[in-house]
Amino acid sequence: MEIKPTYLGTMIALATVAFGLLAAGAWNKFIADLIAVFLKPGNGIWAELLYAVVVTLIAIVVIQSLAKLAEREAALAARLPFGKKPQE
C-alpha cells in the first residue's frame, strides 16, 4: 500500500496543530493560575483584563522573536553558495 505524499503531509500538519493546541491549553492554565496567585479570588473583570494583557504581551514577544529568527534563517540561506534559496 502506497502512502501519498499529500496524505502524509496532511497528517503531519494535523498532528502539529493538535499538539500545538494542547500546549496552548497548558500554557493558558499555567498563566491563569499564575495570575490567580497574585490576585485575590473574586476580582472578576480586572483579573480577566490583566490576564488578557499578559497573554497579549507574551504573544507579541513570541511572534516577534519567531519573525526575527525566520529573517535570520532566510538571510543565512541566501548567503550560502548551495542549498535552497528563499522564495519570493
Residue pairs with C-beta under 8 A, 6 or more apart in sequence:
28 55
31 51
31 54
31 55
31 58
32 51
35 47
35 50
35 51
35 54
36 47
39 46
39 47
39 50
74 86
77 83
77 84
77 85
77 86
78 85
78 86
